[in-house]
């Protein structure tokens, strides 16, 4: 069983420039790791956010940087196109 903790988009959107959001995000990552939780960052939109998250130990990332939300038919087309 894998228990996950999420870092809300509200903390991600101004990374790495906002000092408070940076501190909160770092704390969430450290706390999740100490509790042996998987941590996922939500709402990632740019490379700077990814760099900050990876440097601080968060390697599971989702958001518009990788792709927009899609239904199952759109996802199936995407998979078929890339195979």
Buried (B, 14 or more C-beta within 10 A) or exposed (E): EEEEBBBEBEBBBBBBEBEEBBEBBBEBBEEBBEEEBBBBBBBBBBEEBBEBBEEBEBEEBBBEEEEEEEEEEEEEEEEEEEE
